Structures are given as structure tokens and as C-alpha cells.
């Protein structure tokens, strides 16, 4: 079992906390924003998760397979099935995350059934044969222990696992799942879907584990096999931060509609241009530079005022304000 005290890198943890709090301020997200994010991530995560396992479809080919059901010359049928299957499984993950239902044995088997449909005869069934993890420094447990270990995994997730930070808990659970390797094939894909379900059902976005991080990801799993979970927790924490950035970008852009120069906002609100610039530099007012000058919106001003009123942001005046950048 992992140590009772396991923390993320403090700087990473602070960033995750701040970005999660910022995202929570936008909730509930508009339905069209949620639909757009889910549609984009359905393709994006399918491409990267499959690529981590050796699938050679490009991102564009993955999108064509998922959205149009079309195959591309030069790829085996299995690769297209991996794309459409994973996309369907991700849709189930988003539904389960919205319902925030517990993860159960049946959840695990349902995801595997979708991921390996028409690929593996034993889709949706725990393995009945020994397996080995290529390049790993550990051997998965024997067949007769799989069922009991997976029940322990499910129990830990909503039991002792609750003592950990949600991202740390998801990382420990992800390693535990991969260490048991409960299926003859599809363990990596199902494991990452469960990783994201673990995060999403407590309000985090999915972790964006990219194909470019494959070596670091596998090395972190190997180090967790020796009891050192920190590299995996921090790597997945960075992947969660990438997910938070993606969600925040989707939320902030609509809020930026109606951008106007600061001098116009100053006339409309009574704040000075210098003070508005100071709020922007302090990160308290959403803004964007256009043609080298800061622009913001009345909506952003109202959001800042609301945050001050409810104690989410500090009211204050700069002792000395620099000219606007």
C-alpha cells in the first residue's frame, strides 16, 4: 500500500487548487460548452490513449473514424475499432461522471466490454490466464487473485483512498489497477478511462496523458512498483493541469465577449485606468491584450465585484501603480 502521507509537488498542488477554484466559479458550465468539450476530448483522448498503446492512426484519422465511421487506407481494421470503441467508452465515462455514481466491478467490466468489443473474445471478463507487462519491473498477480484484488481496489477508492488529495488518489488507483492487470488486453486504455472517471466524478477535468509523455509515464508506473508514487502523482497532476487549462480556456473565451479598452471601462464603471490595469496584473480581472493594450469587459468587472463581495478575492488599492503596460 502507498504511504499514508503522499503529497504533490507544492507548486503544482497550489496551481491545481487555484485553477480548480477558478473553474468552479464558472459552474454550472453552459450546456453548449460542456457538449463542445466532451466532443473534443472524446476524439483527443481516444487518439492519445490508443497512441500510447501503439495505434498508428493520426488525430485526423481518429476523428474521421469516430465521427464518420470511415476507415483510411493503410491501417488494420483493429486500429479503427480501437478508435470507435474507445470513443464509445469515453461517452459512458462522461455519463457516469455526471451521475457521480460509485465505481463498481460492473463499471470496470462495462468499460472493458466497450473498449475491446469485436477485438477480444473475452471482452468484459477478467482474465483467466497469466499475463506479463512488457518493459515492467513487476509481474501481475496470478489469475486466482484477480477478482479479490479488484474488489479491494473498488473498496479502497471510496474508503481509505479518500484520505488523499483527489489527484493523488487517482494516481495511486491508476497504478493499482495497472499492477493487477485484470484483463488479457486493454488494461492501459481501461485504466486511463477509470483514471479520468475517478477525477471527473469529483469535479476535475480528465487528465490529458499525451503520447509524447509515454516514456515518462511508463517510467513513473515502474517507479510506483517500487513504492515511489511521487513521480506518477506529479506526472498525472501535470496532465490534470493541462485539462484544467483546456476547460478554463473554453470558459474564459465566452466571458471575453464585449471586450473594450480600459479607458472605456473606466468611464463606464468609475474605476481608474491605472486601477483596472493593476487588477489585471494581479490576476483579479479577466482581460486580454489586443494590439498591445489591455481590454476587458463589463461582465469581467461584475465577476470581480462578485468575488470581492463573497470573499473569493481581496479588495485593495496598489500603493504605487505603474503606467499601463
N, C-alpha and C positions, 0 to 999 in steps of 0.2 A: 504494500500500500504506500501511497505518497506520504511525505512528511506532513505533520499537522499544520505547519506554517510554511506556506509557499506563496511568495509574492511576485507580482510582475515587476519589471524594471520600474522604479518610482516615476521616472519621467514619462514613460509610456502609460502607466496607470493614470497619472494626472491628465494626460491628453485624452485618454479614453473617457474618463469621468466627465471632463469638460464638454467633449463633443457629444456624449450621450445625453447630458443635461440640455445642451443646445437643441438636439434633435427632439427631445421630449417636449420642448416648448412649442414645437410645430404640430404636435399631436392633438387630436387625430389628424393624420395626413389626409388631404383631399383624395377621394376615391380614384380620380384620374391619375394622380401622382403615384399612388400605390400600384395601380394597374400597369403604368409605364415602367416602374422599377421592377416589378415582378416579371414582366415580359422581357426586359433587357437582361436581367440576371438569369432568367431561365436559359437563355442562349449562352451567355457569358460563362456561367458556372459549369454548364454542360461541356462546353469546349475545353475549359481548363481542367476539370476533373478527369475527363476522358484522356486529354493530352498527357496528364501525369501518369496514366497507365499505358501510354504508347500509341493511342489512337492518333492517326495522321491527318484527319480532317482539319482543314483550316477553320478559322472562326466563321468566315463567309459560307463555307460548305456546310458547317454545322447549322448555321441559321437556315440555309436553304432546305436541309433535311428536316429540320423541326417545323418550319413554317409552311413548307410546300410539299413535304413528303417526297422530295426528289433526290435521286442519287446522282453522283458525279463519277464520270469515267475514271478508272484507275484505283478505286478503293474497294476493298472487300465488303460484302453485304453486312458483315458483323459490325463494321465501323458505323454504318448508318443506323443499325439497330441500337448500338450503344448511345448514339445521339438522341434518337426519338425516345428510347426507354428512359434515359436519364432526365430528359425534359419532362416526361410524364411523372416521374418520381418527384421532381422538384415541385411540380404543381401540387402534389399531395403534401409535401412539406409545408408549403405556404398555407394550405388549408388547415393542417394540424396546428401550425404556429398561431394562426388567427384564433382557433378554438382554444388554444393553450391547454390542451389535454395532456395527461401524463404520457411519457414514452413507455411503451409496454413491449413485451415479447412479440405481440401481434403487429405492432408498429414496425419493428425491425424486419420481420418476415414479409410484411406487405411491401416495404421499400425494396427488399431484395427481389421479390417476385416481379416488380415493375422493372428494376434495373436489368435483370437477366432474362426477361421474357423473350422467348424464341431464340435464346442463345444457349441457355443451360437447362438440361432436363430436370435438374433439381432446384430450379428457381423457387424461392420461397421456403426452402428447407435448410435446416442446419446441416453441416457436413457430417458424413458418415465414414470418412476416410482421413488418414493423416495428411497434413499439408505442411509446406515449408515456405518461408518468406525469402525470396531471392535477395541477397545482399544484406540480410538482417543478422544481428548477433544473438538472436534467440530463436528457439523453436516453439511454435504454438503448442498448447496442451493437447493431450490425447483426446480422441473422439468422445470417450465416455464422460469427459468432464465439461464438454462444451455447454450442454443445456444448463447445468448448475451454475457455471461461471457467468453465463448470460443473465440468469436470474439475479445473481449477485450484482451484476453491472446495473441492471434496471433498478434494483433496490437502493444501491449506493447513490444513484443520480439524484433521487428525490429524498434521500436520507442523509447519510454522513457527508455526501458531496455538497450539501447546502452550506457548509461552513466556509467554503472557498468563494473568492470573487468569481462572478459568473464566467469570465473568460478563462480563468484558471481551471474552474470546474469542467468547462467544455474541453479544455486541453487534456486534462487527466482522463476524462471519459473517452476522448478520442484515442488516446494511447491504449487504454484498457481494452477497447473494442478491437483495435488492430492487433493487440497482443494475443487475444483469444483466437482471432481469425476464424470466426464461426462458420464461414462458407467456403466451399471449394473454389469459388471465383467471385469477383465483385466486391471483395471486402473493402478495398480502398474507396470505391465510389459510394457504397452504402455508408461507410464510416464517415465520409465527409458530409453526406446528406444528414446523418444523425448529428454531427458536429453543428451544422447550421440550424437544425431543428432545436437543438439544445439552447443555442444562442437566441434564436428568433422568438421562442416562446416566452422569454423573459425580457423582450423588448429591444434586443440588439439586432443590428442587421447581420446578414450572413458574412462569414469570413471569406475574403477573396484570396484563396490559396492558388497562386498562379503557377503555370507550368515552368516559368523561369526560376521559381524557387524550389524546384524538385529536389535538387541535391541537398540543399539546406534542410528541407522538410524531412527527407529520409534520414539525414544525419541526426536531426533533432529527435525523431522517433527512436533511433538506435540509442541515443544517449538516455532517453527516458527508460529504455530497457534496463539500464544500469542504476536507475533510481534518481537520475538527474533530470527533473522535469522542467527546469527553468528555461532551457533553450526552446523547447516546444511551446511552452506557455507564451514566451515572448514573441516567437515567430507567428503564432496564431493571433496574438494580440495585435501585431502589426497588420495582419490580414483583416482583423476586425476593424482596425482604424481605417483601412482603405475602404471597407464597407460603409463606415460612418461618413467618410468624406463623400462617397458617392451619393448617399442619402441626403446629406446636408446640401450638396450642390443642387439636387433636384428640388429641395425645399426653398433654398435661398433665391434661386433664379426667378420663380414666380413672384417672390416678395420684392424683387428689384424692379418690377414693372412700375412705370411712373417715375423713373429716375430724373432728378433735376439737379442743377448746380447748387452748391451750398448757399450762394448768395440769395437764391430764390427761396430756399428752405428757411433761411434766416428771416426773410421778410414775412413769410407765412407763419412762422412759429414764435418769433420773438427771441430765439437763441441767436447769439452772435456767430459769425462765420468761424471765428477762432475757436469758439467753444465746440461747435459741431466738428471741426477738424480734430480737436483734442479727443472727443468721444470716439471718433473713428480710429485714431491711433491707439487708444486704449482698448479697442475691440468691443466697445459698448454699443456702437451704432453700425448697423449693416450698411455697407457702401461699396462703391466700385469706382475705379479711376477710368475716365474716358477722356481721351485727348490730353492726358497729363494732369487732369484736375478731378478732384473728388466729386462724385454725385451720390445722392441718397434720395429717400422718398418720405412722404408724409406717413406712409404705413410703417416704415422703419422707425421714425420718430415715435409713433404711437406705441410700437412694441417696446422701445426703450423706456418710455414713460410707465408702461405697464410693469415692466421688470423692476423698476425702481419702487413702484407702489407696493408690489408683493414681496419685495426684499430679495429678488434674484440678482439685482445689480445695485451698485453703490451710487448714490448721488454725490457729486463732488465737483469742485472747480479747480482747474490747474493753477498752481502758484504762479507759473510763468508759461505762457503759451507761445510756442514758436509760430512763425508765419505758416500759413497753409502750404503743404508740400505741393 
